[in-house]
Structures are given as C-alpha cells and as structure tokens.
Amino acid sequence: MQMNINDEVWVQLTEAGKKTYEKYYRDLKMEPSHLKQTSGDWAEFQMWELMNIFGAQCFHGSQIQFKGNILRFTPPKF
C-alpha cells in the first residue's frame, strides 16, 4: 500500500483523543478547527495533520487516542 501524507485518514477519537485535539489548538492559542466527523463518530484528517496533533501521544503505555487503535485509509462504510 502507498499513500501520500496529504491523503485523508479516518479515526474514532476516544475521550483522551478529543482532549488531545482540543489541547493542541489551545496551546496554539487558537479555537479548535471544526472536527470533520461522519456518522459513527469517524473523524477525518489529512495524514500529516493526524501525525502532527496526535503523534506525541502515540507511545507504549499512553492513553489510547483512537477507539480500538484503528486508523482507516479508506472511508468507513455506514
């Protein structure tokens, strides 16, 4: 599989993930951008954006940011 980091990916944020998302923008002294969510609570990000926001929180023993630790490379089916 090959992907461009500008391509979209989909995740379902946990409560910890939602806090990380909000904190990321608070630390920049910005209002959180509108979270692109689809039905089933899937949130859409460009890959680079996801890595930038959540990368520092993805390590062994960290709080889980995405439900089931699942990252989709194709849009979820509803």
C-alpha positions in Angstrom: 0.0 0.0 0.0 1.1 3.5 -0.7 -0.3 6.8 0.4 0.5 10.5 0.2 0.6 12.3 3.6 -1.9 14.7 2.2 -4.4 11.9 1.8 -7.3 11.6 4.2 -7.5 9.0 7.0 -10.3 8.3 9.4 -10.3 7.6 13.2 -12.8 7.5 16.0 -11.5 9.6 18.8 -11.6 8.4 22.4 -12.2 10.9 25.2 -8.4 11.2 25.6 -8.2 11.8 21.8 -10.8 14.6 22.0 -8.8 16.2 24.9 -5.6 15.9 22.9 -7.3 17.5 19.9 -8.6 20.4 22.0 -5.3 20.9 23.9 -3.4 21.0 20.6 -5.3 24.1 19.5 -5.4 25.7 23.0 -1.6 25.5 23.1 -1.5 27.4 19.8 -4.0 29.9 21.3 -6.5 29.1 18.6 -10.0 27.9 18.6 -10.1 24.2 17.6 -10.9 23.9 14.0 -14.2 22.2 13.1 -13.7 18.5 13.5 -14.8 16.8 10.3 -17.0 14.0 11.7 -19.1 11.5 9.8 -21.8 9.2 11.1 -20.4 6.6 13.5 -18.2 9.3 15.1 -15.5 8.8 12.4 -13.3 11.9 12.2 -11.4 12.8 9.0 -7.9 14.2 9.0 -5.1 14.5 6.4 -2.4 12.1 7.5 0.1 14.9 8.2 -2.4 16.6 10.4 -3.2 13.5 12.4 0.6 12.9 12.9 1.1 16.5 14.0 -1.8 16.5 16.5 -1.6 13.0 18.0 2.0 11.8 17.2 3.4 12.8 20.6 0.6 10.9 22.4 1.2 7.6 20.5 3.7 5.6 22.5 3.7 2.4 24.6 1.7 3.0 27.8 0.0 6.2 26.6 -3.7 6.8 26.7 -5.5 5.4 23.7 -6.3 8.2 21.3 -8.4 6.2 18.8 -11.1 3.7 19.5 -9.6 0.2 19.1 -6.4 1.9 17.9 -7.9 1.7 14.4 -6.7 4.1 11.6 -8.7 3.7 8.3 -7.1 4.6 5.0 -10.5 4.3 3.2 -13.7 6.0 4.2 -15.7 3.9 6.7 -18.9 2.3 5.3 -22.1 3.3 7.1 
